[in-house]
Amino acid sequence: MASQSLNFYLLCVGSGGFRKRKHDNFPHGQRREGKDVNSSSAVMVAFKLFQQELDTRHDKYERLVKLSRDITVESKRTIFLLHRITSAPDVEEIMNESESKLEAVRQKIKQVAQELWGEDMYQYHRAITPGLQEYVEAVSFQHFIKTRSLISVDEINKQLVFISEDTGEENDTISSDLDDKPLCTWSLKVTPVDYLLGVADLTGELMRMCINSVGNGDIDTPFEVSQFLRQIYDGFSFIGNTGPYEVSKKLYTLKQSLAKVENACYALKVRGSEIPKHMLADVFSAKAEMIDREEGIS
């Protein structure tokens, strides 16, 4: 078979079967001489504008990705701080510190709103959605600790409206009347999908809070968390497979967190009087690890 292919190739070469392209007879450096591109043509001008627009959009996307990472990091630090509330003697101090950290996160979100001013947010949504989800998780965790209820998406969006004085070039002339300064309003709305995904992640933090509370002798918090998680799970069950793919994927994790909390409540109710309080956290942690292994095997 190989010899037949070689004979066919030699036959074609010998009979002129393969044509040479026109520019093959020219040296490599002289192929395009005499055909200079007219940079002032309408086509080149249009493509330069396209290049500038795409470069501007890519640069903005990268800036938004960086801001989203900063929002994610600061929101995680707020969540870690709030977990200390189960063992800290001064609860009010931790709540005030968490509020200051969330305010710093909102300033980052304000920068995102300024970047998206006049733009279609959904074109850059993929760049900012991780940070928004983490912020929803942090602010809803703080709200649950305060009120034992779930914060609504409207309440979150009200906190993301920023009003500031316009700082332009005209500030060189000092005005004695501060009311004459124009005010700029920046806002960023959390989408329903980001809100649902943030609430789904909240259930994992509530499960950890439940286990930590039991270890510190708090018997009431696990039952409050269990009832709250059941309500959230019922709400997500109504969505089912009709919602976004990410929501249905996190529904399984939500179910795992609810099962661990319910097992902790069951052990408290049935065996709470038999187990010393300082050993309850170890018992529940062992149960949680056993549930994870069983689910991994299945």
N, C-alpha and C positions, 0 to 999 in steps of 0.2 A: 504493500500500500504506500509506503514512504517513497519507494523508487518511482512509482507511477506519478506521485505528486511532484517529485523533482523533475521528471521528464516533461510534465505539463508546464512547469515554470520555465524550463530552458526553451521549450518550444515557443512559448509566448514571448520571451525576451528576444529570441532569434527572429521571429516574424514581426516584431514591433507590436506585440499584443498589448503591452502596457504603455499607455501614453504618458508623456512627461507634461507636467504642468508648465504654463507659460513662464512663470518666474523661476523655474528650476535652473534655467541657463544663466541666471544672474548670480553674482556673489551675494552672500547673505546680507552684507551691509548696504548693497545697492538696490535691493528689491523695491523699496518704497521711495526712492529718490524721484523727485519731480512730482510727487503727489502730496504735498504739504497740506495738513488739515487747516482749514480756515477757522481760526478761533473766534472770529467775530460773526460767524454764521448763526442763523436763528436756532439751528439744531444744537450747536455747541453751547450757546447761551442758555437754552432751556435745560440742557443736561447739567450745566454748572449750578443752576438754581436747584435742580433736583438733588444734586450732591450736597449742597449747603443745607437743604431742608432735612435730608436723611442724617447728616452728621449732627445737626442740632437735636434731632429727635433721639438719636442714640446717646448723645451726651446727657440729655435730660433723663433718659431711662437709667443710665448708670448712677446718676446722682440720686434718683429715687430708690434704687436698690440699696445704696449706702445708707440713706435715711431709714429705710425699712429695717436694715440690720441693727442700727442704733436703737430704734424703737423696740425691736425684739429683745435686745440685751437688757435695756432698762426695765422693760415690763417683766422679764424673768427675775430680775433683782428685786422688784417690788413683790412678786409672788413669794420668793424665798423669805423676804422680810415678814410678810404676813403669816407665814407658817410658824414664826417664832411666837405668835400670839397665844398659842396653846400653853406655853411654859413661861412666858414673860410675866413678871409681877405687875408692870405698868403697861396696861393695854392702851391707854390713851396716847402715850408717847409713841408707840409703834404705829398707831393709826395716823397720827400727825405726820410722822416721817414718811409713811406710805403715800399720804396725800401730796407731800412735797415732791416725792419721786414721780408720781403720776402727773403732776403739773409740769415737771421737766419733760416728760414724755409728750405731753400735749404741745409743748413748744416745738418739739421735733415734728409733730403732726402739722403744726402751723406752717413749717417750712415746706412740707409736702403740699399743703393747700396752695401755698404761693407758687410752687413749681407747676401745679396743675391749673393755675389761673388761665381761663380762656381755652383750655384743652379739653378734649374728651377723656374723662377719667378712665373709661374702660379700655382705652388704648394702652394705658400704663398700669392697668389693674394688677397684672401678674407681678409687677415689680413691688407693689406695696401691700399686697394681700397678706403675706406672712406677718408683717409688723402689725397690721390692723387686727388680725386674729389674736395675736398675743396681747395686744392692748385690751381687747374685749375680754379676754380671759382674766387679765389682772384687775380691771375695773369692776367686773362682775364678781370676782372673788372678794374684793374689798366691800362691795355692796352687800354681799351675803353675810359677811361677818358683822356688818353694822345692823342690818334689818332682817336677816334670815329670809330674804326674798330675792327674786331675780330681777335685775335691772332690765329695762326695756330698751329697744334700739333707739327709740325717740329720745330717751333720757341721755343715752350716750352721745347722740348727734347734737343735742343741745350743749354739751360740754365742748364740742369741737367747732364752735363758732367764736372767732377771734376778732376783736375790734381794736384797732390801733391807729395812732395818729399818722397821717401821711407825712413821710420824711422825704421831701423832694429837694430840688436845687433852690427853691424859693425860701428855704429855711435860713438863708444867709441874712435876710431882713428880719430882725427880731420883732415879733408882734407882742404887744402887751396884753391883747385879748386872746386868751387860750381857746375861747369858744369858736373863734373864727377859723381854727385849723380844721381842714377836712379829715374825716375819719374813713379809714379803709376797713372793709369787712372781709375776712377770709373764713372759709368754711370747708369742711370735708365731711361727706356723709359716709357712714359705714353701711355697706350693702347688706341686704338680708342674708346672703350666703356667708359673708364674713362673720356676721353676728351669730349665725347658727353654728359655724365651725368653732368660733371662740367659746360658745356655751358648751359645745361637746367636749372641748379640752378642759373646761372648768370642772367637769365631773371627776377627772383624775385627781385634780388638786383637792377636791372635797373628800375623796376617798383617803388621801394621805392625811388630811386634817382629822378625819374620823379616827384613824389608827393612832395618831399622835395624841389626840384628846383622851383616848382610853388609857394610854400609857401614863398620862398625868392624872388619872383618877376622875376624869370628867365622864360621867355616865350618861348625861342628857344629850350631849352633842351628837353621838352616833345615831340616835333615834330621830333627831331633827334632820340630820343629813340624809338618812335613809328615806324619810318621807319626801324630802325635797327632790332627791334623785328619782324616785318613782314618778313624780309629776313630770320631770323633764323627760324621762324615758317614755312616758305615755304620749307626750307631745311629739317626740321624734317618731314614735311608732305611727302616728297619723300621717306623717310625711311618707314613710315607707320608701319604695323604690321610685316614687314620682319626683323626688327632689334631685339635686345635683349628685354626681358620683361621689364626691368627697364626703357628703353628709351620710350617705348609706354606708360608706366605709368606716366612718367614725362611730356609727351606731353600734358596731360590735364591741368596740372599746368601752363605750358607755355601758353596755350590758355587763361587761366584765367588772367595771367599777361598782355597779349596783349590786352585783352578786357578792363581792367582797364585803361591802358595807352591811348587807343583809346577813351574811354569815357572822359578822362581828356582833350585830344586834341579837342574833339568835344565841350566840355564846354568852352574851351578857345576861340575857333573860333566863336562860336555862342553867348556866354554870357560873353566873357572876358571883354568887355568894361563896362558891367553892374555891375560886382562884383569887389569890392576893392581887391587889390593885397594881403593884409594881411589876407583876408578871403578865398582866393582860396584853400589853403591847407585843411581847414576845410570842404569846400564843396566837394572836391574830396575824402577826407577820408570818409565822409558820403555816397557818392555814392559807394565807394568800399565796405563798410560794407553792403549796401543794395544789391549789386550784390552777395556777399557771402551768405547772407540769402536766396536769391532767388534760388541760385544754390543748397543750402542745402535742401531746400524744394522739389525741383525737383528731 
